[in-house]
Amino acid sequence: MPEPGNAPMANTTLTQFVKESLDKGQSRPLIRSALVDAGWRASEVDDALNAFAEVVFPVAVPRPQAYLSAREAFFYLLFFILLSIVAFNLGSLLFALIDRAVQDPLANGNYYFGSVESQINGAVAGLVVAAPIFFWLARILLKTRRINPALQRSRIRKWLIYVSLVIAGCVLVGDAISLVYSFLSGELSTRFVLKSVVVAAISGAIFGYFITNAERDEAHGI
């Protein structure tokens, strides 16, 4: 049985053995049985067998493998963090502009996070710093995926896409619930409606973009 410290080498040896066996016309059940009898774990054997497609061809045909690396994970995590910063500050800026443009008789001008002016300054500062980096990084990642199509199978990218979809979807549902609740309570104001539209527009744009990417990946079997 392979030693734990030699896992990478053992996996390479196992995959190579499976490939050579398939090339020589051995059946998958027979290969699996022989390897399990030799001491390999069934899950390891199944992973090695699944690395090759079950197609009629003189030699073993490898399946496309999911791509994952520390460098790639860093860039995609940075991309989604910057997206969150840009979305938050854009919403904050639009909220402040709405507060300035639409007067609310019930508001006393005091805000928990400071005045409208400081809110605008903070949002603009966030956008000035984060937005250029975000768009530059998005352009780099898009260009990299076009050059190397294997990156389309990135595990971290796929996971972060679906996490973003869940978050954006929850924000959309919460926004709709708040809007309906305020309407039923008779507390629906112009300022509240405009802010709800801002939230729906930002989260809807994010949801639409990522659901399009997810559907395109599914259509290509990624």
LUMKOL-968182 format. One line per 4 residues: for each residue x negated, y, z of C-alpha. Coordinates in steps of 0.2 Angstrom, whole numbers, padded with zeros to 4 digits. Example, Ala and Ser with C-alpha at 12.3 -4.5 7.8 and 13.67 -1.06 7.14 Angstrom:
<pts>
-0062,-0022,0039 | -0068,-0005,0036
</pts>
This chain:
<pts>
0000,0000,0000 | -0007,0017,-0004 | -0014,0027,0010 | -0006,0044,0014
-0021,0054,0011 | -0022,0048,-0007 | -0004,0052,-0012 | -0008,0063,-0027
-0021,0050,-0034 | -0008,0036,-0030 | 0006,0045,-0039 | -0005,0048,-0054
-0010,0029,-0054 | 0008,0024,-0052 | 0014,0035,-0066 | 0000,0029,-0078
0004,0011,-0074 | 0023,0014,-0078 | 0018,0023,-0094 | 0007,0009,-0100
0020,-0005,-0095 | 0033,0004,-0105 | 0021,0006,-0119 | 0019,-0013,-0119
0038,-0016,-0120 | 0041,-0021,-0101 | 0058,-0018,-0095 | 0062,-0005,-0081
0069,-0018,-0069 | 0054,-0029,-0071 | 0042,-0015,-0069 | 0051,-0009,-0053
0052,-0026,-0046 | 0033,-0029,-0048 | 0028,-0012,-0040 | 0040,-0014,-0025
0033,-0032,-0023 | 0015,-0024,-0023 | 0019,-0012,-0009 | 0025,0004,-0017
0040,0012,-0010 | 0056,0010,-0020 | 0059,0029,-0021 | 0041,0032,-0028
0044,0019,-0041 | 0061,0026,-0046 | 0053,0044,-0047 | 0039,0037,-0059
0052,0028,-0070 | 0063,0043,-0071 | 0048,0053,-0077 | 0051,0044,-0094
0066,0045,-0104 | 0076,0030,-0109 | 0075,0032,-0128 | 0071,0020,-0142
0053,0024,-0146 | 0037,0014,-0148 | 0029,0023,-0133 | 0035,0030,-0117
0043,0047,-0119 | 0040,0059,-0104 | 0055,0070,-0098 | 0053,0088,-0095
0048,0091,-0077 | 0053,0105,-0066 | 0040,0119,-0064 | 0034,0125,-0047
0019,0134,-0041 | 0014,0146,-0027 | 0010,0160,-0039 | 0027,0158,-0047
0036,0157,-0031 | 0028,0173,-0025 | 0033,0183,-0041 | 0051,0177,-0041
0053,0180,-0022 | 0046,0198,-0025 | 0057,0200,-0040 | 0073,0196,-0030
0067,0206,-0015 | 0065,0221,-0026 | 0082,0218,-0034 | 0090,0219,-0016
0080,0235,-0012 | 0086,0243,-0029 | 0104,0238,-0027 | 0105,0244,-0009
0097,0261,-0012 | 0107,0263,-0028 | 0123,0260,-0018 | 0117,0271,-0004
0114,0285,-0016 | 0131,0284,-0024 | 0139,0283,-0007 | 0131,0299,-0002
0135,0308,-0018 | 0153,0302,-0016 | 0153,0309,0002 | 0147,0325,-0004
0159,0327,-0019 | 0175,0320,-0010 | 0180,0329,0006 | 0187,0318,0019
0198,0328,0032 | 0195,0315,0045 | 0176,0315,0044 | 0166,0327,0056
0150,0327,0046 | 0141,0316,0058 | 0134,0299,0051 | 0127,0285,0061
0112,0284,0049 | 0110,0302,0048 | 0116,0316,0037 | 0121,0315,0018
0105,0324,0014 | 0094,0312,0023 | 0103,0297,0015 | 0101,0304,-0002
0082,0307,0001 | 0080,0290,0008 | 0089,0282,-0007 | 0079,0292,-0020
0063,0287,-0011 | 0068,0269,-0011 | 0072,0269,-0030 | 0057,0279,-0035
0046,0266,-0027 | 0055,0250,-0030 | 0064,0253,-0047 | 0048,0255,-0058
0040,0239,-0050 | 0056,0229,-0051 | 0058,0233,-0070 | 0039,0230,-0073
0040,0214,-0065 | 0056,0209,-0073 | 0048,0213,-0090 | 0032,0202,-0086
0043,0187,-0080 | 0053,0188,-0096 | 0038,0189,-0107 | 0030,0175,-0098
0045,0164,-0100 | 0045,0167,-0118 | 0027,0163,-0120 | 0028,0147,-0109
0046,0139,-0111 | 0041,0127,-0097 | 0044,0141,-0085 | 0063,0140,-0089
0063,0125,-0078 | 0056,0134,-0063 | 0064,0127,-0047 | 0062,0143,-0037
0070,0153,-0051 | 0085,0141,-0051 | 0087,0141,-0033 | 0086,0160,-0031
0098,0163,-0046 | 0111,0153,-0037 | 0108,0161,-0020 | 0110,0178,-0028
0126,0172,-0036 | 0133,0166,-0019 | 0128,0183,-0011 | 0135,0193,-0025
0151,0183,-0026 | 0153,0185,-0007 | 0151,0204,-0008 | 0164,0205,-0022
0177,0195,-0012 | 0173,0205,0003 | 0175,0221,-0006 | 0192,0216,-0013
0198,0210,0004 | 0193,0227,0011 | 0202,0236,-0003 | 0218,0226,-0001
0218,0228,0018 | 0216,0247,0017 | 0230,0248,0005 | 0242,0237,0016
0237,0247,0031 | 0240,0264,0022 | 0222,0270,0025 | 0217,0269,0007
0208,0285,0003 | 0200,0292,-0013 | 0183,0291,-0005 | 0185,0273,0000
0192,0268,-0017 | 0176,0276,-0026 | 0164,0267,-0014 | 0173,0250,-0017
0171,0253,-0036 | 0152,0256,-0033 | 0151,0240,-0023 | 0161,0230,-0036
0150,0238,-0050 | 0133,0234,-0043 | 0137,0216,-0036 | 0148,0213,-0052
0133,0217,-0063 | 0121,0206,-0053 | 0134,0192,-0053 | 0137,0193,-0072
0119,0194,-0076 | 0114,0179,-0066 | 0129,0168,-0070 | 0125,0171,-0089
0107,0165,-0085 | 0114,0150,-0076 | 0126,0145,-0089 | 0112,0147,-0103
0101,0136,-0093 | 0114,0123,-0091 | 0118,0123,-0109 | 0100,0119,-0113
0099,0106,-0100 | 0087,0115,-0088
</pts>
